[in-house]
Amino acid sequence: SSTGDDGASGDGGSGDVITVGFAQTGSESGWRSANTESMKEAFSADNGFDLKFNAADNKQEAQIAAVRSFINQGVDAIVIAPITVDGWDDVLKEAQDAGIPVVLEDRTVSASEDLYASWVGLDFEQEGKTAGEWVKENFDGKGANLVILEGTTGSSAALDRATGFAEATEGTDINVLDSQTGDFTRDGGKKVMEGYLQKYGDDIDVLFAHNDDMGLGALDAIEAAGLTPGKDIQIVTIDAVHDGMQALADGKFNFIVECNPLLGEKAADLVKAVLAGETVEKKTIVPDQSFTQEQAIEALPTRPY
Ligand code: GZL
């Protein structure tokens, strides 16, 4: 008799489809689009998955609601890219009580690590430190004035990058004029930079933006103010997405620290391993690199995102 697929929900066993609910942060930046693409590619039907995808428009309540709906649908596993560190304990407990394992990708949470199976992401503190070391190397001893565009308030990416940057620039004579959030978006970066330019004008020597997109938004404001980005105001950002690398190659940015968005394959491996009852590492950090203008020109043609 035929042993056709009985459509049972995946238990990670051979051949069964694994149903996964993925609660993505939103679609706020070029990095996020690259990350979403990587996740959809990895959690494809060809790889044995049935992916239920939700992008929460950069709002935590929507992201928590998406996780709750995955629990009600009885998915086999849930993946979350948690927008902020706090506020996850309850819904993670509900998933645990429903016997649905959770894997985190990208940002981290403050909830106890007993409440999720594993996390795969980046070393945000190191990214901030690498950006800070570049600023220290190029501006310490010159009484330089610096402004910061912070990422989403309360996100581990913004919190840890700020920590790393402060550590690397401690003891320098670099003067931080201001530091506000642009919420990781181009529009946010542009608006906050417009405010900085009104307030500090050409006293600003350096801009540190927690991601390329806010830096790209700031370019519009800098040029609208008649200043030359990359010269009048030097710019260091984090991500190294295509448009950021193009700005660097064009001399409008001066240094970029990469934040690798290609986390899908690792996340999918973790989900399969957890469902197969294997023990997995609690944390997996994916390596980053950094780029000067020359390196960006060299790397651009073969960059996967
Ligand atoms: C970092 C990621 C950040 C990116 C931003 O892993 O969470 O969120 O740096 C994105 O571009 O919006």
Boltz pocket constraint, residues with backbone or C-beta under 6 A from the ligand:
constraints:
  - pocket:
      binder: B
      contacts: [[A, 28], [A, 29], [A, 30], [A, 31], [A, 32], [A, 106], [A, 107], [A, 122], [A, 157], [A, 183], [A, 184], [A, 210], [A, 211], [A, 212], [A, 213], [A, 238], [A, 239], [A, 259]]
      max_distance: 6.0
